[in-house]
Amino acid sequence: MNNVIDMSETFGPITPEKVLKAALSSDLKEVVVIGETQDGTVYLSASTGEPRNIMWFLSAAKKLTMDAAFVEVEE
């Protein structure tokens, strides 16, 4: 997949600020931001007003996450 950017430095136990800073410097065309507030509320925001686009991004993120979870690490 040549249209997927390696974001391995923005996954893991890191601060939301680091993830958002990396996103800001990635020349993104559209974004969907999902998170949890300090009081436990789910936060969702998107740069698109099209629900189908948001769902596409969520589905793509699910697939990328699942693919990454089952990648064999070479030693």
N, CA, C and O of each residue as an XYZ file, in Angstrom:
300
protein
N       0.843     -1.177      0.000
C       0.000      0.000      0.000
C       0.885      1.235      0.000
O       1.428      1.599      1.043
N       1.037      1.872     -1.115
C       1.912      3.023     -1.181
C       1.240      4.311     -0.728
O       1.889      5.357     -0.695
N      -0.029      4.264     -0.383
C      -0.716      5.465      0.065
C      -0.901      5.491      1.577
O      -1.687      6.288      2.089
N      -0.183      4.626      2.301
C      -0.266      4.582      3.757
C       1.042      5.105      4.322
O       2.119      4.636      3.954
N       0.946      6.067      5.209
C       2.120      6.661      5.828
C       2.461      5.896      7.093
O       1.579      5.606      7.901
N       3.732      5.566      7.272
C       4.179      4.874      8.478
C       4.084      5.831      9.662
O       4.823      6.812      9.749
N       3.184      5.534     10.546
C       3.005      6.375     11.726
C       3.403      5.627     12.995
O       2.837      5.860     14.063
N       4.383      4.725     12.873
C       4.766      3.889     14.008
C       5.226      4.698     15.216
O       5.160      4.217     16.348
N       5.690      5.919     14.982
C       6.112      6.750     16.104
C       4.940      7.446     16.781
O       5.133      8.126     17.788
N       3.733      7.292     16.252
C       2.573      7.946     16.854
C       1.550      6.940     17.356
O       0.369      7.263     17.479
N       1.989      5.737     17.643
C       1.136      4.738     18.282
C       1.808      4.304     19.568
O       3.035      4.245     19.644
N       1.020      4.006     20.566
C       1.599      3.519     21.808
C       1.256      4.418     22.971
O       0.417      5.312     22.858
N       1.897      4.181     24.066
C       1.633      5.011     25.252
C       2.335      6.359     25.146
O       3.358      6.592     25.790
N       1.770      7.245     24.323
C       2.322      8.585     24.142
C       1.211      9.600     24.352
O       0.035      9.237     24.403
N       1.568     10.837     24.471
C       0.579     11.869     24.769
C      -0.262     12.215     23.539
O       0.213     12.108     22.408
N      -1.508     12.627     23.761
C      -2.331     13.101     22.646
C      -1.661     14.262     21.907
O      -1.811     14.388     20.692
N      -0.935     15.096     22.618
C      -0.262     16.222     21.992
C       0.728     15.770     20.928
O       0.822     16.386     19.866
N       1.471     14.691     21.205
C       2.449     14.187     20.235
C       1.739     13.641     18.999
O       2.199     13.858     17.878
N       0.631     12.939     19.188
C      -0.132     12.397     18.063
C      -0.682     13.536     17.206
O      -0.576     13.503     15.980
N      -1.268     14.542     17.855
C      -1.850     15.663     17.113
C      -0.775     16.499     16.412
O      -0.992     16.977     15.298
N       0.370     16.675     17.052
C       1.468     17.430     16.431
C       1.956     16.707     15.167
O       2.229     17.350     14.154
N       2.065     15.381     15.223
C       2.477     14.604     14.047
C       1.442     14.742     12.937
O       1.802     14.844     11.764
N       0.164     14.746     13.296
C      -0.894     14.900     12.298
C      -0.822     16.273     11.637
O      -0.992     16.390     10.424
N      -0.574     17.294     12.420
C      -0.494     18.654     11.873
C       0.642     18.814     10.868
O       0.543     19.624      9.947
N       1.704     18.059     11.035
C       2.845     18.175     10.122
C       2.787     17.168      8.979
O       3.769     17.001      8.255
N       1.647     16.494      8.805
C       1.537     15.437      7.792
C       0.816     15.856      6.523
O       0.529     15.003      5.684
N       0.513     17.132      6.351
C      -0.135     17.625      5.134
C      -1.412     16.845      4.814
O      -1.602     16.394      3.685
N      -2.277     16.690      5.805
C      -3.510     15.913      5.648
C      -4.562     16.688      4.868
O      -4.697     17.904      5.003
N      -5.297     15.955      4.054
C      -6.382     16.536      3.264
C      -7.677     16.567      4.077
O      -8.406     17.558      4.040
N      -7.966     15.495      4.806
C      -9.134     15.398      5.689
C      -8.704     14.661      6.950
O      -7.743     13.892      6.932
N      -9.418     14.900      8.043
C      -9.109     14.205      9.293
C     -10.376     13.803     10.026
O     -11.432     14.417      9.879
N     -10.233     12.750     10.822
C     -11.225     12.350     11.804
C     -10.453     12.185     13.107
O      -9.458     11.462     13.158
N     -10.908     12.852     14.152
C     -10.251     12.775     15.450
C     -11.201     12.089     16.419
O     -12.352     12.497     16.577
N     -10.703     11.040     17.064
C     -11.492     10.302     18.056
C     -10.660     10.244     19.327
O      -9.461      9.966     19.281
N     -11.287     10.503     20.439
C     -10.562     10.446     21.689
C     -11.501     10.316     22.870
O     -12.711     10.146     22.719
N     -10.916     10.398     24.032
C     -11.685     10.329     25.280
C     -11.281     11.521     26.138
O     -10.096     11.757     26.374
N     -12.274     12.267     26.600
C     -12.000     13.413     27.455
C     -11.631     12.940     28.856
O     -11.772     11.761     29.179
N     -11.161     13.859     29.676
C     -10.765     13.520     31.039
C     -11.919     12.934     31.853
O     -11.697     12.144     32.770
N     -13.167     13.332     31.511
C     -14.316     12.803     32.262
C     -14.897     11.528     31.641
O     -15.939     11.042     32.080
N     -14.213     10.982     30.607
C     -14.638      9.709     30.028
C     -15.586      9.815     28.851
O     -16.042      8.790     28.345
N     -15.898     11.021     28.396
C     -16.781     11.219     27.258
C     -16.012     10.965     25.959
O     -14.860     11.376     25.825
N     -16.654     10.288     25.007
C     -16.035     10.073     23.706
C     -16.115     11.370     22.907
O     -17.172     11.996     22.817
N     -14.983     11.762     22.330
C     -14.886     12.968     21.521
C     -14.719     12.541     20.068
O     -13.865     11.711     19.755
N     -15.535     13.109     19.180
C     -15.428     12.832     17.750
C     -15.554     14.134     16.989
O     -16.492     14.904     17.199
N     -14.599     14.373     16.102
C     -14.622     15.560     15.267
C     -14.070     15.179     13.903
O     -13.205     14.309     13.800
N     -14.570     15.830     12.850
C     -14.098     15.516     11.503
C     -14.089     16.772     10.651
O     -14.884     17.690     10.855
N     -13.175     16.794      9.693
C     -13.092     17.936      8.794
C     -14.081     17.817      7.635
O     -14.242     18.752      6.850
N     -14.727     16.687      7.533
C     -15.732     16.471      6.499
C     -17.121     16.430      7.129
O     -17.286     15.966      8.257
N     -18.097     16.908      6.405
C     -19.469     16.854      6.892
C     -20.230     15.658      6.338
O     -21.420     15.491      6.603
N     -19.535     14.828      5.568
C     -20.170     13.670      4.947
C     -20.041     12.440      5.842
O     -18.935     11.932      6.023
N     -21.144     11.951      6.406
C     -21.071     10.762      7.255
C     -20.425      9.567      6.556
O     -19.725      8.788      7.202
N     -20.645      9.405      5.251
C     -20.053      8.253      4.552
C     -18.532      8.360      4.522
O     -17.846      7.339      4.575
N     -17.993      9.578      4.439
C     -16.541      9.746      4.473
C     -15.979      9.403      5.854
O     -14.928      8.772      5.973
N     -16.694      9.827      6.884
C     -16.266      9.501      8.249
C     -16.271      7.990      8.445
O     -15.325      7.434      9.004
N     -17.321      7.329      7.994
C     -17.400      5.873      8.124
C     -16.287      5.189      7.327
O     -15.741      4.178      7.769
N     -15.951      5.732      6.163
C     -14.872      5.141      5.368
C     -13.555      5.230      6.134
O     -12.805      4.257      6.199
N     -13.275      6.403      6.716
C     -12.048      6.552      7.500
C     -12.029      5.607      8.700
O     -10.993      5.016      9.007
N     -13.164      5.464      9.379
C     -13.222      4.560     10.527
C     -12.980      3.112     10.100
O     -12.274      2.369     10.782
N     -13.562      2.720      8.982
C     -13.352      1.359      8.464
C     -11.899      1.145      8.044
O     -11.315      0.096      8.319
N     -11.322      2.135      7.382
C      -9.921      2.032      6.966
C      -9.009      1.938      8.186
O      -8.053      1.162      8.193
N      -9.304      2.728      9.216
C      -8.502      2.689     10.439
C      -8.616      1.324     11.112
O      -7.624      0.801     11.621
N      -9.806      0.750     11.119
C     -10.005     -0.580     11.712
C      -9.166     -1.611     10.963
O      -8.500     -2.437     11.585
N      -9.193     -1.568      9.629
C      -8.421     -2.526      8.843
C      -6.922     -2.355      9.079
O      -6.212     -3.340      9.281
N      -6.433     -1.111      9.055
C      -5.012     -0.874      9.288
C      -4.583     -1.353     10.670
O      -3.491     -1.898     10.834
N      -5.445     -1.148     11.663
C      -5.141     -1.585     13.024
C      -5.099     -3.096     13.107
O      -4.193     -3.663     13.718
N      -6.070     -3.751     12.498
C      -6.102     -5.217     12.509
C      -4.901     -5.786     11.757
O      -4.280     -6.742     12.223
N      -4.570     -5.217     10.610
C      -3.408     -5.684      9.854
C      -2.132     -5.541     10.671
O      -1.295     -6.444     10.682
N      -1.981     -4.414     11.351
C      -0.779     -4.173     12.160
C      -0.707     -5.133     13.345
O       0.384     -5.510     13.771
N      -1.856     -5.528     13.874
C      -1.894     -6.409     15.041
C      -1.413     -7.817     14.698
O      -0.972     -8.558     15.577
N      -1.499     -8.179     13.430
C      -1.155     -9.543     13.039
C       0.071     -9.620     12.149
O       0.284    -10.627     11.473
N       0.883     -8.567     12.141
C       2.118     -8.573     11.368
C       3.166     -9.346     12.158
O       3.361     -9.115     13.351
N       3.839    -10.270     11.468
C       4.906    -11.008     12.123
C       6.161    -10.154     12.151
O       6.558     -9.579     11.137
N       6.771    -10.077     13.301
C       7.981     -9.286     13.465
C       9.181    -10.182     13.170
O       9.341    -11.250     13.759
N      10.026     -9.715     12.234
C      11.242    -10.460     11.916
C      12.313    -10.148     12.924
O      12.506     -8.991     13.299
N      13.016    -11.178     13.367
C      14.091    -10.970     14.360
C      15.432    -11.054     13.712
O      16.453    -10.905     14.385
